[in-house]
Amino acid sequence: MAYTLDFGTPVNTALLIYILYSVQKIVFPSTSIPKTVPSEFRHGYSWMPKEHPPTVLFKTYTPKTLEPFNGKNGGRILLAINSIVFDVTAGRNFYGPDGMYGNFAGRDASRGMAKQSFDLDMLTAVDQPLDKLQDLRPDEIENMKGWIEHFSNKYVICGKLVENDAA
């Protein structure tokens, strides 16, 4: 049984030409030097960013020391969920002063995230003790844990939240 090469169909001919062209490009790559430098490399190539992002240190925050990190005047944005403080500055569109979740910036957002509510009454006043969240239903606690997992995968954990008199 002998194999025969059938060029009878245009598809077979086109495939053979494409395969031969591809093999030729791999075996004999082009050695010509481009005549112009690509515009993105005109000033040289560097993988270094234009400026180094600020270093984030793990700190202990209280509601009073967390409050200034609300993103106003272009500053950092921090929020806490279940005593874990996240740096959400990268999500300024969501957590900044004009963002959908802006009222959580610089605050303990545990209850609001658990209940999926943006209402201001979900926030504990900064001069009050931390919300113990004891009245949350199991599904609300699971919802809060889901937010913690989401934030842990997306943002930097930069501290823990403690009572005002504990720091």
Secondary structure, 3 states (H helix, E strand, C coil): CCCCCCCCCHHHHHHHHHHHHHHHHHHCCCCCCCCCCCHHHCCCCCCCCCCCCCCCCCEEECHHHHCCCECHHHCCEEEEECCEEEECHHHHHHHCCCCCCHHHCCCECHHHHHHCCCCHHHCCCCCCCCCCCCCCCHHHHHHHHHHHHHHHHHCEEEEEECCCCCC
